[in-house]
Amino acid sequence: MPYASEGQTYDVDYSSAAETNTAQSPSYAAVTARSYHSGLVNGLLMDGSVRSIRDGISLEVWRGLCTRAGGEVPGDF
């Protein structure tokens, strides 16, 4: 879903979820991916590996890959 702010619409997957236990330390992210490769993007994962991620990835899995401590188990993507 596009993110809209002050009358402007942005082509991003916007997440305002806090990654800490305190309201004083919120984390905000605009997670985007673009590629000149047809049907996929290359993503660098936190373990240092690079994976090709197809453009048909489910939004739930994509969001799970883009959080740090959410506890999601992405499975195969």
C-alpha positions as CSV (number, residue, x, y, z in Angstrom):
1,M,0.0,0.0,0.0
2,P,1.5,3.4,-0.9
3,Y,2.4,5.8,1.9
4,A,0.7,9.3,1.8
5,S,1.9,12.3,3.8
6,E,0.9,15.9,3.5
7,G,-0.9,15.4,0.2
8,Q,2.1,13.5,-1.4
9,T,1.9,9.8,-2.2
10,Y,5.1,7.8,-2.1
11,D,5.7,4.4,-3.7
12,V,7.1,2.7,-0.6
13,D,6.2,0.0,1.9
14,Y,5.9,2.2,5.1
15,S,6.3,0.7,8.5
16,S,6.0,2.7,11.7
17,A,6.4,-0.3,14.1
18,A,8.7,0.3,17.1
19,E,11.5,-2.2,17.4
20,T,12.2,-1.5,21.0
21,N,10.2,-1.9,24.2
22,T,9.9,1.8,24.9
23,A,7.8,4.5,23.3
24,Q,10.8,6.9,23.4
25,S,12.7,4.8,20.8
26,P,10.4,4.3,17.8
27,S,11.8,3.0,14.6
28,Y,10.5,4.2,11.3
29,A,11.3,2.8,7.9
30,A,10.4,3.2,4.3
31,V,11.4,-0.2,2.8
32,T,11.8,0.0,-1.0
33,A,13.4,-2.2,-3.6
34,R,14.1,-1.5,-7.2
35,S,16.0,-3.4,-9.8
36,Y,16.8,-3.5,-13.5
37,H,16.4,-7.3,-13.4
38,S,13.0,-8.4,-14.7
39,G,10.9,-10.0,-12.0
40,L,13.4,-9.9,-9.1
41,V,15.6,-7.8,-6.9
42,N,18.8,-8.8,-5.1
43,G,18.6,-8.4,-1.4
44,L,21.5,-8.3,1.1
45,L,20.5,-10.2,4.3
46,M,21.9,-9.6,7.8
47,D,23.9,-12.8,7.6
48,G,25.9,-11.3,4.7
49,S,24.3,-13.5,2.0
50,V,22.7,-12.0,-1.1
51,R,19.5,-13.6,-2.3
52,S,17.4,-13.0,-5.4
53,I,13.9,-12.2,-4.3
54,R,11.1,-12.5,-6.9
55,D,8.6,-9.8,-7.3
56,G,5.7,-12.2,-6.5
57,I,6.8,-12.4,-2.8
58,S,3.9,-12.0,-0.4
59,L,3.7,-8.7,1.4
60,E,3.7,-10.5,4.8
61,V,7.0,-12.3,4.0
62,W,8.5,-9.1,2.5
63,R,7.7,-7.2,5.7
64,G,9.0,-10.0,7.8
65,L,12.3,-9.9,6.0
66,C,12.6,-6.1,6.6
67,T,12.3,-6.1,10.4
68,R,15.0,-6.6,12.9
69,A,13.4,-8.3,15.9
70,G,9.9,-9.1,14.9
71,G,10.2,-12.8,15.4
72,E,8.8,-13.6,12.0
73,V,9.9,-16.9,10.3
74,P,10.0,-16.1,6.6
75,G,10.5,-19.7,5.3
76,D,11.3,-20.0,1.6
77,F,11.1,-16.9,-0.5
